Amino acid sequence: MTKRLFDALSTIKYTVVASDGKTELSQEESANPEISSLVFDSRDVKPGSLFFALPGTHTTGNVFIPKAIENGASAIVFESELSVSSEQLAVSNSKGKAVQAQPSPRLAQNSPREFCPASGSLPIPHAPVFIRVDNARKVMAPVAAQFYDNPSSKLAVIGVTGTEGKSSTVSFVWQLLQLSGHKAGFISTVQYSLGGEAIANPQHQTTPEATIIQRQLHEMVENGCEYAVVETSSHGLSPKLNRTGNLLFDAGIFMNVTLEHLEFHGTFEQYRDDKANLFRKLDEHNHEKTILGKKVTVPSFGIVNLEDPSAEYFIKATKQPVLGFTTEGKAGKSAAEGAEAAPLPKIPASIPVLLGRNIASARFGLTFDMTEPHVIDSHAKPLPPKVFHVKSSLPGAFNTYNLMAAIEAVSRLTGTEIEKIAALVEKLTPVKGRMTVIDKGQPFELIVDYAHTPSSFETIFPPLRRRCSGKMFALFGSGGERDLKKRPLQGEIAARFCDVVILTDEDPRGEDSVELLKMIAAGAEKAGKVLDKDLFITPDRPSAIRQAFKMAGKDDIVLLLGKAHENSIIYKDRVMPYDEISEAEKALKELGF
């Protein structure tokens, strides 16, 4: 994929400047290089790259411009002032292996770009074109969409948001679309597919940057996909980061919203509001698209978990029709709390509802009944509700929510009866690291899961506690440089349900590992756990796993939480390659299993 620079920038406001970052140039005075890639990491720059110098948490992206020039960037998009000296730029350019910002034909005669077009600018042969904008991160989405020919206008796009359940629901929607005979791709925390087999996602990022999303959607179009399913995090939906900007969503699924990511959003209300942008985006276009060469109008709708207190907030965020699903409190936190559970939100009368009942969850599977209680015929007369029996090899009662949302979405998108989509559920495969059972003949049950928030703990612990005849062990940590408020809550909830709590590294990042874990331990101690008796702080995760295995016995359940599918542990000064499932299997082998 290639485009001339100014064609790629045609949808944004910008100023072409000389290499001093200040002196304005007209397009006629500037080169118009051919761009072959969009990059926001200077290490990935190569000749033909358009480099976005993005502002970061700890530094400005402008400090990486010399490296981008050295690696051959053809153009640089930056904001504010260039924080690099003329000497740095000159050195970077002289080191460049092939800084080939090819001049446009109109510069053939006097090429002022190469010969210091303005006072104070640096004469850099074959220098990149410098593009100054008000917000480098915000313009990345429209530039990427334009560069890749607006791929979301050629796909039916489904977004899934929520604090928990996003990755599983995305996978189930994708699998059900494929099983229904429709070619689809998806992007999620765990994996992605561009139309073929699912591939492991190497990043610790739920919703990628706009350049990556648009490129992957473009590849889905090239591979003949009809549908794209996108896991949309609160960061991805936030206008501050604009990762999903210029993405034309047709359907939105809301799973839940609980305390998380307050270090970024500031308040729960802002966190929820950012997530609701998915539903607002449904109203931004007319859903007329060209898919596989045919003009179609894609069904547009929202789906909400009616048990979540914020369901009505999301319903009101869009003018499109909204559908709902509920287990009447039988599959989540309410089921665990019993009579003490808070009343469920009232279901709006205008919302079509899908009900899940008779939920039975065991170690290796899940069954439930599903019905539509308010179906009417073409004359608006009520019809007797049909009951569909759903059988799945997926463990965990909470998967009832994920499956119902996926079934409802695929039925509505494809115009297929719910009964036919529900019958395909038995063929679904679980997502790696989502209630993954490891059985090597050890006497205890071993489960790996991504649960890392207080609400996810309240969802997975109760059903396991009810069927555990021995002790329950929970091993987990908390992400560094992330929400502090959730840490003691994690410890307190784990201590309530588990006999032994082992705290260990997740991704400490720039924080002191032990101090971070002590914050979690404070919550566990509040709930009655005693340090070095039934509460342990063991930062090294492989050592903590072995500690848990040596303590566990017959009929016990050991839960390894928080890492799941991820492929590394991030420290301040290094990134340690790590695979939770492989490490657990290795530890079991050392014990003779």
C-alpha positions in Angstrom: 0.0 0.0 0.0 1.5 3.4 -1.0 0.2 6.9 -1.3 1.8 10.3 -1.9 2.2 12.2 1.4 -0.3 15.0 0.8 -2.9 12.5 -0.5 -2.6 10.7 2.9 -2.9 14.0 4.8 -5.9 15.3 2.8 -8.5 14.9 5.6 -6.6 16.8 8.3 -5.3 20.3 9.1 -1.5 20.7 9.1 1.4 23.0 8.3 4.4 22.0 6.3 7.5 23.5 8.0 11.3 23.5 7.4 13.6 21.4 9.6 13.7 24.2 12.2 10.1 23.2 13.0 9.0 26.8 12.7 9.5 28.2 9.2 6.3 27.5 7.2 6.5 26.2 3.7 3.9 25.8 1.0 3.2 22.4 -0.5 4.8 23.7 -3.7 8.0 24.3 -1.9 8.0 20.9 -0.3 8.7 17.4 -1.5 5.7 15.0 -1.8 7.3 11.7 -1.0 5.6 8.3 -1.6 4.6 6.8 1.8 4.6 3.0 2.2 4.0 2.7 6.0 2.6 4.6 9.0 4.7 4.3 12.1 4.6 5.6 15.7 7.6 3.8 17.1 10.9 5.1 15.7 12.5 1.7 15.9 10.0 0.5 13.2 10.8 3.3 10.8 12.2 2.5 7.4 12.5 4.4 4.1 9.0 5.4 3.0 7.7 5.6 6.6 5.5 8.5 7.8 6.5 8.8 11.5 4.0 10.1 14.1 5.9 11.6 17.0 3.3 10.9 19.7 3.2 12.5 23.2 3.8 9.9 25.9 3.2 9.5 29.6 6.9 10.2 30.5 8.3 12.1 27.5 7.4 13.8 24.2 7.6 11.8 21.1 9.7 14.5 19.5 12.8 13.3 21.2 12.6 10.2 18.9 12.6 12.2 15.7 16.4 12.0 15.2 16.2 8.2 15.4 13.3 8.2 12.9 15.4 10.3 10.5 18.3 8.0 11.0 16.2 5.0 10.1 15.0 6.7 6.9 11.6 8.4 7.6 10.2 10.1 4.6 8.0 12.4 6.6 7.5 13.4 10.3 4.2 14.4 11.9 4.8 16.3 15.2 3.1 18.7 17.5 4.4 21.6 19.7 8.1 22.5 19.1 10.8 20.3 17.8 12.9 19.4 20.9 15.9 18.4 19.0 18.8 20.5 17.9 20.0 21.1 14.3 23.2 19.2 15.2 21.2 16.1 16.3 19.2 16.2 13.0 22.3 16.6 11.0 24.0 13.6 12.7 20.9 11.5 12.4 20.6 12.3 8.7 24.3 11.5 8.1 23.8 8.1 9.8 20.7 7.3 7.8 21.1 4.2 5.7 18.7 5.5 3.0 16.8 8.7 3.8 14.8 8.7 0.6 12.2 11.3 0.8 11.8 11.4 -2.9 11.1 14.9 -4.2 8.0 15.3 -6.3 8.5 16.1 -10.0 7.6 19.7 -9.5 10.9 20.2 -7.5 13.1 18.9 -10.3 14.2 22.4 -11.4 15.1 24.2 -8.2 14.4 21.8 -5.3 14.4 24.4 -2.5 13.6 21.7 0.0 17.1 20.4 -0.4 18.8 23.8 -0.2 17.8 25.5 3.0 14.6 27.1 1.9 14.4 29.6 4.8 16.7 31.3 7.2 17.6 29.2 10.2 16.6 25.9 8.7 19.1 23.1 8.4 20.3 22.0 4.9 19.7 18.3 5.0 20.0 16.4 1.7 17.0 14.2 1.2 15.6 15.3 4.6 12.1 14.2 5.6 9.1 16.5 5.2 8.1 18.0 8.5 4.4 18.2 9.2 3.3 20.2 12.2 -0.2 19.6 13.7 -2.1 20.6 16.8 -2.4 17.0 18.1 -0.3 14.2 16.6 -2.2 11.4 18.2 -5.6 12.7 17.2 -4.7 13.0 13.5 -3.3 9.5 13.3 -6.8 8.0 13.0 -8.0 10.1 10.0 -4.6 9.8 8.3 -4.6 6.0 8.7 -8.2 5.7 7.5 -7.4 7.7 4.4 -4.1 5.9 3.7 -5.8 2.5 3.9 -8.9 3.6 1.8 -11.3 3.6 4.7 -11.6 -0.2 5.1 -14.4 0.0 7.7 -16.7 1.3 4.9 -16.2 -2.1 3.3 -16.9 -4.3 6.3 -19.7 -4.8 8.8 -18.0 -3.7 12.0 -19.0 -5.0 15.5 -17.5 -3.5 18.6 -17.5 -5.1 22.0 -16.8 -3.2 25.2 -16.9 -3.9 28.9 -14.6 -4.3 31.9 -14.8 -8.1 31.6 -15.8 -10.6 29.0 -14.7 -8.6 25.9 -12.1 -11.0 24.5 -14.3 -14.1 24.9 -17.3 -12.4 23.4 -15.3 -11.1 20.4 -14.0 -14.6 19.9 -17.4 -16.2 20.1 -18.9 -13.7 17.7 -16.1 -14.3 15.2 -16.4 -18.1 15.5 -20.2 -18.0 15.1 -19.9 -15.9 12.0 -17.4 -18.3 10.5 -19.6 -21.3 11.5 -22.5 -19.6 9.9 -20.7 -19.4 6.6 -19.5 -15.8 6.7 -15.8 -14.8 6.4 -14.8 -12.6 9.2 -11.7 -11.2 11.0 -11.3 -9.9 14.5 -9.0 -7.9 16.8 -8.7 -8.6 20.5 -6.5 -8.7 23.6 -5.7 -12.4 23.2 -5.7 -13.0 19.4 -6.5 -11.5 16.0 -7.5 -12.9 12.6 -7.3 -11.1 9.3 -9.6 -13.7 7.7 -7.7 -16.8 8.4 -6.7 -18.7 11.5 -6.5 -16.9 14.8 -3.0 -15.6 15.7 -1.7 -14.8 19.1 -1.6 -11.0 19.9 2.0 -10.2 21.0 1.0 -6.8 22.6 -0.4 -6.0 26.1 -2.9 -3.7 24.4 -6.6 -4.4 23.9 -7.4 -1.9 21.2 -4.3 -1.2 19.1 -3.3 2.3 17.8 -5.3 3.6 14.9 -2.6 2.8 12.3 -2.6 -0.9 13.3 -6.4 -1.2 13.4 -6.8 0.4 10.0 -4.1 -1.7 8.5 -5.6 -4.9 9.9 -9.1 -3.9 8.7 -7.6 -3.2 5.2 -6.0 -6.7 5.2 -9.4 -8.2 6.2 -10.9 -6.5 3.1 -8.1 -7.7 0.9 -8.7 -11.2 2.2 -12.4 -11.2 1.3 -13.9 -10.7 4.8 -17.5 -9.5 5.3 -17.3 -8.8 9.0 -14.8 -7.4 11.5 -15.2 -7.8 15.3 -13.2 -5.3 17.3 -12.5 -5.4 21.0 -12.9 -1.8 22.1 -11.4 -0.8 25.4 -12.1 2.4 27.2 -8.6 3.6 26.2 -9.4 2.8 22.6 -12.7 4.7 22.7 -11.4 7.7 24.6 -11.2 10.9 22.4 -7.8 11.6 24.1 -6.2 8.6 22.4 -8.6 8.4 19.4 -7.6 4.9 18.5 -11.0 4.1 17.1 -11.5 7.4 15.4 -12.8 7.2 11.8 -13.9 3.6 12.5 -17.5 3.0 11.2 -19.1 0.8 13.7 -22.4 -0.9 12.8 -23.2 -2.8 16.0 -22.1 -2.4 19.6 -22.1 -4.9 22.5 -21.9 -3.7 26.1 -21.0 -6.4 28.7 -20.5 -4.5 32.0 -18.6 -1.6 33.5 -17.0 -1.7 37.0 -14.1 0.0 38.8 -11.0 -0.1 36.5 -8.4 2.2 34.8 -9.1 5.2 37.0 -5.4 6.2 36.6 -6.3 7.1 33.0 -9.9 8.2 33.2 -9.9 9.8 36.6 -13.4 8.9 37.6 -15.8 6.0 37.2 -18.2 8.4 35.4 -15.6 9.3 32.8 -14.6 5.7 32.4 -18.2 4.7 31.7 -18.7 7.7 29.4 -15.7 6.8 27.3 -17.0 3.3 26.9 -20.4 4.6 25.8 -18.7 6.3 22.9 -19.0 2.9 21.1 -22.8 3.3 21.1 -22.6 7.0 20.1 -20.5 6.0 17.1 -23.4 3.9 15.8 -25.1 7.3 15.0 -22.2 8.8 13.1 -23.0 7.3 9.7 -25.8 5.7 7.7 -24.5 2.1 7.6 -24.5 2.0 3.8 -21.4 0.1 2.9 -19.8 -1.7 -0.1 -19.0 -5.2 1.1 -17.4 -7.7 -1.3 -18.2 -5.2 -4.1 -21.9 -5.0 -3.3 -23.7 -1.9 -1.8 -25.6 -3.0 1.3 -27.2 -1.4 4.4 -25.8 -3.1 7.4 -28.2 -3.7 10.4 -27.3 -1.3 13.1 -28.1 -2.0 16.8 -26.7 -2.2 20.3 -26.8 -5.1 22.7 -26.6 -4.6 26.5 -26.2 -6.7 29.6 -29.5 -5.8 31.4 -28.1 -6.9 34.8 -25.5 -4.1 34.8 -26.6 -0.9 36.5 -25.2 1.1 33.6 -27.3 -0.7 30.9 -29.8 2.2 30.6 -26.9 4.7 30.3 -25.7 2.8 27.2 -29.2 2.4 25.8 -29.7 6.2 25.9 -26.3 6.7 24.2 -27.6 5.7 20.8 -30.6 6.3 18.6 -30.3 2.8 17.1 -32.4 -0.1 18.3 -31.0 -1.8 21.4 -31.5 -5.4 22.5 -30.8 -6.9 25.9 -29.8 -10.1 27.6 -30.1 -11.3 31.2 -29.8 -14.4 33.4 -31.9 -12.7 36.0 -28.9 -12.7 38.2 -28.2 -16.4 38.0 -24.7 -16.3 36.4 -22.8 -13.5 38.0 -22.2 -11.6 41.3 -25.9 -11.7 42.3 -25.9 -15.5 42.3 -23.0 -15.6 44.7 -24.6 -13.0 47.1 -28.0 -14.6 47.2 -30.5 -12.8 49.4 -27.9 -10.1 50.1 -27.6 -9.2 46.4 -28.7 -5.7 45.3 -31.9 -5.7 43.3 -31.3 -6.0 39.5 -32.0 -2.9 37.4 -35.5 -2.7 36.0 -35.7 -3.9 32.4 -37.0 -1.1 30.1 -40.3 -2.1 28.6 -39.2 -1.2 25.0 -36.2 -3.5 25.0 -36.4 -7.0 23.3 -35.0 -9.4 25.9 -33.1 -12.7 25.7 -33.3 -14.7 28.9 -30.8 -17.3 30.1 -32.1 -19.9 32.7 -31.4 -23.3 34.2 -27.6 -22.6 34.1 -25.4 -25.6 35.0 -21.7 -25.1 35.0 -19.2 -27.9 35.7 -15.4 -28.3 35.3 -15.5 -29.1 31.6 -18.6 -27.4 30.4 -21.7 -25.3 30.6 -25.4 -25.7 29.7 -28.3 -23.3 29.9 -31.7 -22.6 28.4 -32.4 -19.5 26.4 -35.7 -17.9 25.5 -37.2 -14.7 24.0 -40.2 -13.9 26.3 -41.6 -11.0 24.4 -41.7 -12.1 20.7 -44.6 -10.8 18.6 -45.9 -11.7 15.1 -46.3 -9.3 12.2 -49.7 -8.2 13.7 -48.0 -7.3 17.0 -49.6 -10.2 18.8 -47.5 -12.1 21.4 -46.2 -15.4 20.4 -45.5 -18.3 22.8 -41.8 -18.2 23.7 -39.5 -20.9 22.3 -36.9 -22.4 24.6 -33.5 -23.2 23.1 -31.1 -25.5 25.0 -27.5 -24.4 24.7 -24.6 -26.7 25.3 -21.0 -25.6 25.5 -17.6 -27.1 26.4 -16.7 -23.7 27.9 -16.4 -23.8 31.7 -17.7 -21.0 34.0 -21.3 -19.8 34.5 -20.2 -16.3 33.6 -19.7 -17.5 30.0 -23.5 -17.5 29.8 -23.4 -13.7 29.4 -20.7 -13.9 26.7 -22.5 -16.6 24.7 -25.9 -14.9 24.9 -24.4 -11.6 23.6 -22.6 -13.4 20.8 -25.7 -15.4 19.8 -27.9 -12.3 19.7 -25.4 -10.3 17.7 -24.7 -12.9 15.0 -28.5 -13.7 14.7 -29.3 -10.0 14.2 -26.3 -9.2 11.9 -26.9 -12.2 9.5 -30.7 -12.4 9.7 -30.5 -15.9 11.0 -32.9 -17.4 13.5 -31.5 -17.5 17.1 -32.2 -21.2 17.3 -29.9 -21.9 14.4 -27.1 -19.8 15.8 -27.5 -21.3 19.3 -27.1 -24.8 17.9 -23.6 -23.8 16.7 -22.3 -23.0 20.3 -21.3 -26.6 20.9 -18.6 -26.2 18.2 -17.0 -23.1 19.9 -13.5 -23.4 21.3 -12.4 -21.5 24.4 -10.1 -18.5 24.4 -6.5 -19.2 25.7 -6.2 -18.1 29.3 -9.9 -17.8 30.0 -10.7 -20.5 32.6 -8.1 -22.8 31.0 -7.9 -26.1 32.8 -4.4 -27.7 33.0 -4.6 -31.4 33.8 -1.3 -33.4 33.9 -2.5 -35.9 36.5 -1.8 -33.7 39.5 -4.1 -34.2 42.6 -5.4 -30.7 42.5 -7.4 -28.8 39.9 -5.5 -26.1 38.1 -7.1 -23.2 36.3 -5.5 -20.3 34.4 -7.6 -17.1 33.9 -7.1 -13.5 33.1 -9.3 -12.2 36.0 -7.5 -9.2 37.5 -10.2 -6.8 38.7 -12.3 -6.9 41.9 -15.5 -7.5 39.8 -13.9 -10.4 37.9 -12.9 -11.9 41.2 -16.4 -11.6 42.4 -17.6 -13.4 39.3 -15.2 -16.4 39.2 -14.6 -17.2 42.8 -18.1 -18.0 44.1 -19.0 -20.9 41.8 -15.6 -22.4 42.3 -15.9 -22.1 46.0 -19.3 -23.8 46.0 -17.9 -26.9 44.3 -14.5 -27.0 45.9 -14.3 -29.7 48.6 -10.7 -28.9 49.5 -8.8 -25.6 49.7 -8.7 -22.8 47.2 -5.5 -21.1 46.3 -5.4 -17.7 44.4 -2.1 -16.5 42.9 -2.2 -13.0 41.4 -0.7 -9.5 41.4 -1.7 -6.1 40.0 -0.4 -3.9 37.1 2.1 -1.2 38.0 1.4 2.4 37.1 -2.3 1.5 37.0 -5.3 2.1 39.3 -4.3 2.0 42.9 -7.8 1.8 44.4 -8.5 -1.7 43.1 -5.4 -3.3 44.8 -6.7 -3.7 48.4 -10.1 -4.7 47.0 -8.5 -7.5 45.0 -6.8 -8.7 48.2 -10.0 -8.5 50.3 -12.2 -10.4 47.8 -9.6 -13.1 47.3 -9.2 -13.5 51.0 -12.9 -13.9 51.5 -13.3 -16.8 49.0 -9.8 -18.4 49.1 -8.0 -20.3 51.8 -4.5 -19.3 50.6 -3.5 -16.1 48.8 -0.1 -15.8 47.1 0.7 -12.3 45.8 3.2 -12.1 42.9 4.4 -10.0 40.0 2.0 -9.2 37.2 3.5 -6.2 35.4 5.2 -4.0 38.0 6.5 -1.6 35.4 8.2 1.3 37.1 6.9 0.5 40.6 8.6 -1.3 43.4 7.3 -4.8 43.2 7.1 -5.6 46.9 5.5 -2.3 47.8 2.9 -2.8 45.2 2.1 -6.3 46.5 1.9 -4.9 50.1 -1.0 -2.7 48.9 -2.9 -5.8 47.8 -1.9 -7.6 51.0 -3.5 -4.8 53.1 -6.9 -5.8 51.8 -6.3 -9.5 52.4 -5.2 -8.8 56.0 -8.4 -6.7 56.5 -10.4 -9.9 55.6 -8.5 -12.0 58.1 -5.5 -13.4 56.3 -2.2 -13.6 58.2 1.1 -12.9 56.4 3.3 -16.0 56.0 0.5 -18.2 57.3 -2.2 -18.1 54.6 -1.0 -14.9 52.9 2.3 -14.8 51.0 4.3 -12.2 49.1 6.5 -13.9 46.5 7.3 -11.4 43.7 9.1 -13.9 41.4 6.1 -15.4 39.5 7.7 -18.8 38.6 8.7 -19.3 42.2 5.2 -18.3 43.4 3.7 -20.9 41.1 5.9 -23.6 42.5 5.1 -22.5 46.0 1.4 -22.9 45.4 1.8 -26.3 43.8 3.8 -27.7 46.7 1.2 -26.5 49.1 -1.8 -27.8 47.2 -3.3 -31.3 47.7 -6.1 -33.6 46.8 -9.5 -31.9 45.9 -7.9 -28.4 46.1 -8.3 -25.8 43.4 -5.3 -23.6 42.4 -6.1 -20.4 40.4 -3.3 -18.6 38.5 -4.8 -15.2 37.7 -3.9 -12.0 35.8 -1.4 -13.1 33.1 -3.3 -15.8 31.1 -2.5 -15.2 27.4 0.2 -12.5 27.9 3.7 -13.3 26.7 5.8 -11.2 29.1 6.2 -9.6 32.5 7.1 -5.9 32.3 9.6 -4.5 34.8 11.1 -1.0 35.0 14.4 -2.0 33.3 13.4 -5.1 31.3 10.7 -7.2 29.7 10.9 -10.8 30.8 9.5 -13.3 28.3 6.8 -15.3 30.1 4.0 -17.8 29.3 1.8 -18.7 32.3 0.5 -22.0 30.9 4.0 -23.2 29.8 5.4 -22.2 33.2 2.7 -24.0 35.0 3.2 -27.2 32.9 7.0 -26.9 33.5 6.5 -26.7 37.3 4.1 -29.7 37.3 6.7 -31.7 35.3 9.3 -30.8 38.0 6.9 -32.3 40.5 6.6 -35.5 38.5 3.4 -34.8 36.7 
